[in-house]
C-alpha cells in the first residue's frame, strides 16, 4: 500500500535529502516550501514500484542548475507542475508516476507537488541515491541511447524577463545540454520533467527505495537534534554506516559559477597538518588527501556537516568554518544503472580535471551467501 506523505515527512525529507545532496541538490528552504505546499494542497502518495503495472508511464521530476546560491534564480512550485503537464501533453498519454533524478535538500520532494495536483504517484525510486551535476548521471542508463526522449523545462526570474517554457525531443545526451543552457538563461535554476519510460524499465535500472532511505535518515536526524550537534552526527553515521573522514576548518575555496550552470572548484579542509581537497562540480565528487591520494570518489556519498550536524551546500562554505567531512562507501548504498554507464563521465571529468570512472565503473563486491545451518 502507498504512503500518504505528511508535513512531518517534509521535515524528514529535507534533512535526509540534505545529506545525500553532497553539497548540491537545491536548498532546504526551497524543499520545505515545495513539500509544505504539496501536503497542504493535496495528498501526495509514495508508492513502491511493484504497485504499478509494467507498462505504466513514469518520468523524472528534476531541477536543473547550479545550487550554490551564486545566481539570481527564481523557481515556483507551479513550474514543477507545468513541466509535468507539458510532458504529458507531448507524450499524449498520462503519467502514472514520477521518480526523481537524485536526492537533495529540495530535490527529494521534486515529485510531491505534481503528485498532489495531477495525481501522479511519487515512485520510491531514484536515478541516483546521491546528488550529481548532470542529468545524464541520473538517466538510468539512457545517456548514450539513440532513442528519442521528451524533456521539458519551466521557470525563470520573472522580474528579469527570464521565464522560459521548453519542450524538446531527441536523444538524451543531445537534449540534456539544451535544458542546462535554458537553466542558465532563466537565472541558473529551472524545473524539468524528462525521459518518460515504462515502469518495467525503472524497476530494472533505478536505485529502488531511494526516497524511503532519505526519509528514514531524516527521521533519525530529527530525533537526535534535541541532543545537540554531536548526537546528530553520530545518528547520521549510525543510520548510514558512514564515517567522518576529517574534522577541521575550511581553508579555502575556488568555487565559481560557469555559463553552463555549474559551480566548479576545489574546497580545502584542514586539521593541523592534515588536509582534504574536495573536487566539486555542484556536488562534492571526489576527495583527495594532502598527498593527492584519492580517499573518496563518486558514487560514494560525500557531505560536509557543520558543528550542528547540518549538511552545508558547497557555495555556502566560507574560510574558517568548522566542519566535518562525511563519507559513505558506494558498497553501502543502492546504485542505479547510470553509475555503470561510461558515457556519463567524460563531460564531468573534463571539467574537474580528474578521473572518476575507474572507481565508479568497478562493480561493487558481492557478499557470498553462507550455508544455512
ChimeraX attribute file (.defattr): number of C-alpha atoms within 10 A of each C-alpha:
attribute: neighborCount
match mode: 1-to-1
recipient: residues
	/A:1	9
	/A:2	14
	/A:3	12
	/A:4	14
	/A:5	19
	/A:6	17
	/A:7	15
	/A:8	14
	/A:9	19
	/A:10	25
	/A:11	21
	/A:12	24
	/A:13	31
	/A:14	30
	/A:15	30
	/A:16	28
	/A:17	34
	/A:18	34
	/A:19	32
	/A:20	31
	/A:21	34
	/A:22	31
	/A:23	33
	/A:24	35
	/A:25	33
	/A:26	29
	/A:27	22
	/A:28	22
	/A:29	12
	/A:30	18
	/A:31	26
	/A:32	21
	/A:33	16
	/A:34	23
	/A:35	30
	/A:36	20
	/A:37	17
	/A:38	26
	/A:39	22
	/A:40	13
	/A:41	11
	/A:42	18
	/A:43	18
	/A:44	27
	/A:45	23
	/A:46	24
	/A:47	20
	/A:48	18
	/A:49	22
	/A:50	13
	/A:51	11
	/A:52	19
	/A:53	12
	/A:54	14
	/A:55	12
	/A:56	16
	/A:57	23
	/A:58	26
	/A:59	28
	/A:60	28
	/A:61	29
	/A:62	28
	/A:63	28
	/A:64	26
	/A:65	30
	/A:66	32
	/A:67	27
	/A:68	26
	/A:69	18
	/A:70	14
	/A:71	15
	/A:72	12
	/A:73	23
	/A:74	20
	/A:75	21
	/A:76	16
	/A:77	18
	/A:78	15
	/A:79	22
	/A:80	26
	/A:81	24
	/A:82	20
	/A:83	27
	/A:84	30
	/A:85	18
	/A:86	21
	/A:87	26
	/A:88	19
	/A:89	12
	/A:90	15
	/A:91	14
	/A:92	9
	/A:93	11
	/A:94	17
	/A:95	23
	/A:96	21
	/A:97	28
	/A:98	29
	/A:99	30
	/A:100	31
	/A:101	33
	/A:102	32
	/A:103	34
	/A:104	32
	/A:105	31
	/A:106	29
	/A:107	30
	/A:108	36
	/A:109	30
	/A:110	31
	/A:111	31
	/A:112	34
	/A:113	27
	/A:114	28
	/A:115	25
	/A:116	23
	/A:117	15
	/A:118	18
	/A:119	18
	/A:120	24
	/A:121	25
	/A:122	32
	/A:123	32
	/A:124	24
	/A:125	29
	/A:126	29
	/A:127	31
	/A:128	28
	/A:129	32
	/A:130	32
	/A:131	34
	/A:132	30
	/A:133	24
	/A:134	21
	/A:135	25
	/A:136	25
	/A:137	27
	/A:138	29
	/A:139	30
	/A:140	25
	/A:141	21
	/A:142	22
	/A:143	23
	/A:144	16
	/A:145	12
	/A:146	12
	/A:147	11
	/A:148	14
	/A:149	19
	/A:150	22
	/A:151	28
	/A:152	26
	/A:153	30
	/A:154	29
	/A:155	30
	/A:156	28
	/A:157	20
	/A:158	14
	/A:159	8
	/A:160	12
	/A:161	10
	/A:162	17
	/A:163	20
	/A:164	17
	/A:165	18
	/A:166	16
	/A:167	17
	/A:168	19
	/A:169	16
	/A:170	15
	/A:171	19
	/A:172	24
	/A:173	19
	/A:174	14
	/A:175	20
	/A:176	22
	/A:177	15
	/A:178	15
	/A:179	24
	/A:180	25
	/A:181	16
	/A:182	27
	/A:183	30
	/A:184	23
	/A:185	20
	/A:186	26
	/A:187	24
	/A:188	31
	/A:189	28
	/A:190	32
	/A:191	29
	/A:192	29
	/A:193	31
	/A:194	29
	/A:195	23
	/A:196	20
	/A:197	17
	/A:198	18
	/A:199	23
	/A:200	17
	/A:201	14
	/A:202	24
	/A:203	16
	/A:204	12
	/A:205	20
	/A:206	28
	/A:207	25
	/A:208	24
	/A:209	17
	/A:210	27
	/A:211	26
	/A:212	19
	/A:213	23
	/A:214	25
	/A:215	22
	/A:216	18
	/A:217	25
	/A:218	26
	/A:219	20
	/A:220	19
	/A:221	25
	/A:222	17
	/A:223	13
	/A:224	19
	/A:225	17
	/A:226	10
	/A:227	9
	/A:228	12
	/A:229	18
	/A:230	13
	/A:231	17
	/A:232	23
	/A:233	24
	/A:234	17
	/A:235	23
	/A:236	21
	/A:237	17
	/A:238	13
	/A:239	16
	/A:240	18
	/A:241	13
	/A:242	18
	/A:243	17
	/A:244	17
	/A:245	16
	/A:246	18
	/A:247	21
	/A:248	20
	/A:249	22
	/A:250	21
	/A:251	19
	/A:252	17
	/A:253	20
	/A:254	12
	/A:255	21
	/A:256	15
	/A:257	20
	/A:258	12
	/A:259	13
	/A:260	17
	/A:261	23
	/A:262	25
	/A:263	25
	/A:264	25
	/A:265	19
	/A:266	20
	/A:267	23
	/A:268	21
	/A:269	27
	/A:270	21
	/A:271	14
	/A:272	7
	/A:273	6
	/A:274	13
	/A:275	21
	/A:276	27
	/A:277	24
	/A:278	26
	/A:279	23
	/A:280	28
	/A:281	27
	/A:282	31
	/A:283	31
	/A:284	31
	/A:285	27
	/A:286	24
	/A:287	25
	/A:288	17
	/A:289	17
	/A:290	15
	/A:291	10
	/A:292	11
	/A:293	11
	/A:294	14
	/A:295	13
	/A:296	23
	/A:297	25
	/A:298	22
	/A:299	26
	/A:300	24
	/A:301	27
	/A:302	30
	/A:303	28
	/A:304	27
	/A:305	25
	/A:306	18
	/A:307	16
	/A:308	15
	/A:309	23
	/A:310	20
	/A:311	27
	/A:312	23
	/A:313	27
	/A:314	28
	/A:315	23
	/A:316	12
	/A:317	22
	/A:318	14
	/A:319	14
	/A:320	13
	/A:321	16
	/A:322	19
	/A:323	23
	/A:324	25
	/A:325	21
	/A:326	23
	/A:327	25
	/A:328	22
	/A:329	18
	/A:330	18
	/A:331	13
	/A:332	13
	/A:333	19
	/A:334	16
	/A:335	23
	/A:336	25
	/A:337	19
	/A:338	23
	/A:339	25
	/A:340	19
	/A:341	20
	/A:342	16
	/A:343	18
	/A:344	23
	/A:345	20
	/A:346	15
	/A:347	11
	/A:348	19
	/A:349	15
	/A:350	10
	/A:351	13
	/A:352	18
	/A:353	11
	/A:354	13
	/A:355	15
	/A:356	18
	/A:357	21
	/A:358	10
	/A:359	16
	/A:360	19
	/A:361	16
	/A:362	10
	/A:363	11
	/A:364	13
	/A:365	7
	/A:366	7
	/A:367	6
	/A:368	6
	/A:369	6
	/A:370	6
	/A:371	5
	/A:372	4
	/A:373	3
